[in-house]
Amino acid sequence: MTPLLHRPEVVAALGRASAPFLLVGGTADGAWDGAAARRLTPHVLEVPDADHGLLLPGPLARSAEVLGRVCTAVEEFVRLTGPA
């Protein structure tokens, strides 16, 4: 989660991965690059306005909802890529 996609060495390492992976990040995170994430894997959860901690501005309940979305994305990723 919240990979440092602004670092070329991180993007390069992810590009060499042979196993599927899920990337999760927020558009308000300076370390997130949604375009790079989508080039690297089809498994991406991008949260509008979330920062590096996946926190949203405003009431904390909004950020708690993000946690639920992350959990759902992980469940779906495991279902799609895990053992049959």
C-alpha positions in Angstrom: 0.0 0.0 0.0 1.0 3.6 -0.8 4.2 2.6 -2.7 6.8 5.2 -3.4 6.0 5.4 -7.1 7.8 8.7 -7.4 11.1 6.7 -7.0 12.3 5.2 -10.3 14.0 2.3 -8.5 10.7 1.3 -6.9 8.9 1.4 -10.2 11.7 -0.6 -11.8 11.6 -3.2 -9.1 7.8 -3.6 -9.4 8.2 -3.8 -13.1 10.5 -6.8 -12.7 8.0 -8.7 -10.4 6.8 -12.0 -11.7 3.9 -12.4 -9.3 0.7 -10.4 -9.5 0.5 -7.5 -7.0 -2.1 -5.0 -5.8 -1.2 -1.3 -5.5 -3.1 1.1 -3.3 -2.6 4.8 -3.2 -4.2 8.2 -2.9 -4.3 11.1 -5.3 -3.2 13.6 -2.6 0.0 11.6 -2.0 3.1 13.0 -3.6 4.6 9.6 -3.7 1.7 8.1 -5.7 1.6 8.0 -9.5 -1.6 6.5 -10.6 -0.6 6.3 -14.3 2.5 4.3 -13.3 0.5 2.1 -11.0 -1.9 1.2 -13.8 1.0 0.5 -16.2 2.5 -1.9 -13.7 -0.6 -3.9 -12.8 -4.3 -4.2 -13.5 -4.8 -4.5 -9.7 -5.0 -0.9 -8.5 -7.1 0.9 -5.9 -6.7 4.7 -6.2 -8.5 6.7 -3.6 -9.3 10.3 -4.7 -8.0 12.9 -2.2 -6.3 10.4 0.1 -2.9 11.2 1.4 0.1 8.8 2.0 -1.7 7.4 5.1 -4.8 6.9 3.1 -6.5 9.6 5.2 -9.1 11.9 3.7 -9.8 15.4 4.7 -12.9 15.9 6.8 -14.5 13.6 9.3 -12.5 10.5 10.3 -15.4 8.3 9.3 -14.5 9.0 5.6 -11.0 7.6 6.2 -12.5 4.6 8.0 -14.6 4.0 4.8 -11.3 3.9 2.9 -10.1 1.1 5.1 -13.1 -0.9 4.2 -12.4 -0.3 0.5 -8.8 -1.4 1.0 -10.0 -4.6 2.7 -12.5 -5.3 -0.1 -9.7 -4.7 -2.7 -7.4 -7.2 -0.9 -10.2 -9.8 -0.7 -10.9 -9.4 -4.4 -7.2 -9.6 -5.3 -6.7 -12.8 -3.3 -9.9 -14.3 -4.8 -8.6 -13.5 -8.3 -4.9 -14.4 -7.9 -4.9 -16.9 -5.1 -4.8 -20.7 -5.4 -7.9 -22.2 -7.0 
